[in-house]
Amino acid sequence: MAVTAFFFDVGGVLLSNGWDRNTRRETAAKFHFDWDTFEERHELVVSAFETGRINLDEYLDRTVFHDPRPFSREEFKAHLLAQSQPNPDSLAVAGELAGSRRYLMATLNNESAELNTYRIQTFHLRDFFGVFFTSCYLGLRKPDLRIYRLAIDLTQRAPDECLFVDDRPLNVESALRAGMRAIRFESADQLRRELAANGVSL
């Protein structure tokens, strides 16, 4: 069966990771607060944060501003958002797929609501994608099989019509278990080759 729908991860594929471990560690060093305490608190609330059960201010209350800080919440938020950077080469691939008008184009990613909205708007992701299956809206996170099955059901596709692109092996493995086709992203050139192997011409 031919591919009719694409589901792209955002962080690590189309854009830089918005708030991953390395970014958090660098942020703790920049703002001079204790990394171990911050990371312990982050791990306790990240599931709620990325599934929409707490918002960004609540997350920051629990992970950063539980103690007095010499910097403002606005300063910290601005830094957090500024860590996002585009991957022009992979965005070009998404643009070509979208421009062909042959496929349903969607994202399937784990992200908090505020960061997700910022990244969609700042990097004009609506130019490429018509629907955003994000953990903060669905209440589920990859690699939970239910998030893949929900995306398949909501788009009314057969699983093997769906091609998922992600940089993390476990997320790719879970997509395959859900019956999707899947590509582990390494580079835009590699993605183009694997798209061709799946019968997708650009």
Residue pairs with C-beta under 8 A, 6 or more apart in sequence:
1 158
1 160
1 161
2 161
2 199
3 103
3 161
3 162
3 163
3 181
3 198
3 199
3 200
4 102
4 103
4 104
4 157
4 161
4 162
5 103
5 104
5 105
5 106
5 155
5 157
5 161
5 162
5 163
6 94
6 97
6 103
6 104
6 105
6 106
6 162
6 163
6 164
6 165
7 106
7 107
7 108
7 133
7 151
7 162
7 163
7 164
7 165
7 175
7 180
8 14
8 94
8 105
8 106
8 107
8 108
8 109
8 129
8 164
8 165
9 107
9 108
9 109
9 142
9 164
9 165
9 166
9 167
9 168
9 171
9 185
10 18
10 107
10 109
10 111
10 116
10 119
10 125
11 17
11 18
11 20
11 109
11 110
11 111
12 20
12 166
12 167
12 168
12 185
13 87
13 90
13 165
13 166
13 167
13 185
14 86
14 87
14 90
14 91
14 94
14 107
14 123
14 125
15 84
15 85
15 86
15 87
15 119
15 123
16 83
16 84
16 85
16 86
16 87
17 23
18 83
18 84
18 111
18 115
18 119
19 80
19 83
19 112
19 115
21 39
23 83
24 38
24 39
24 42
25 35
25 39
27 79
27 80
27 83
28 34
28 35
28 38
28 39
29 35
30 79
31 69
31 71
31 76
31 79
32 70
33 64
33 67
33 69
38 63
38 64
41 62
41 63
41 66
42 63
44 62
45 54
45 59
45 62
45 63
47 141
48 54
49 56
49 58
49 59
49 112
50 110
50 111
50 112
50 135
50 136
50 141
51 135
51 136
51 138
51 139
51 140
51 141
52 112
52 113
52 135
52 136
52 137
52 139
53 139
54 62
55 112
55 113
55 114
56 77
56 112
56 113
56 114
56 115
57 73
59 112
60 73
60 76
60 77
64 76
65 73
69 76
80 115
81 115
81 118
84 115
84 118
84 119
84 122
84 123
86 123
87 188
89 187
89 188
89 189
90 185
90 188
90 191
91 123
91 128
92 188
93 188
93 191
93 192
93 195
93 202
94 105
94 128
94 129
95 127
95 128
96 202
97 103
97 105
97 128
97 200
97 202
98 105
98 127
98 128
98 129
100 202
104 130
104 131
104 155
104 157
105 128
105 129
105 130
105 131
106 129
106 130
106 131
106 132
106 133
106 151
106 155
107 125
107 129
107 131
107 132
107 133
107 134
108 133
108 134
108 142
108 147
108 148
108 151
108 164
108 166
109 116
109 132
109 133
109 134
109 135
109 142
110 134
110 135
110 141
110 142
111 119
111 134
111 135
111 136
112 136
113 134
113 136
113 137
116 132
116 134
116 136
119 125
120 126
120 132
125 132
131 155
133 147
133 150
133 151
133 154
135 141
135 142
135 147
138 147
138 150
140 146
140 147
140 150
141 147
142 148
142 166
142 168
142 171
142 174
143 168
143 170
143 171
143 173
143 174
144 174
145 174
145 177
145 178
148 164
148 174
148 175
148 178
148 180
149 178
151 162
152 158
152 159
152 162
152 178
152 179
152 180
155 162
159 178
159 179
159 180
160 179
160 180
160 181
162 180
162 181
163 180
163 181
163 182
163 183
163 195
163 198
163 200
164 171
164 172
164 175
164 180
164 181
164 182
164 183
165 182
165 183
165 185
165 191
166 172
166 175
166 182
166 183
166 184
166 185
167 184
167 185
167 186
168 184
169 184
172 182
172 183
172 184
173 182
175 181
175 182
176 182
181 198
183 191
183 194
183 195
183 198
185 191
192 202
195 202
196 202
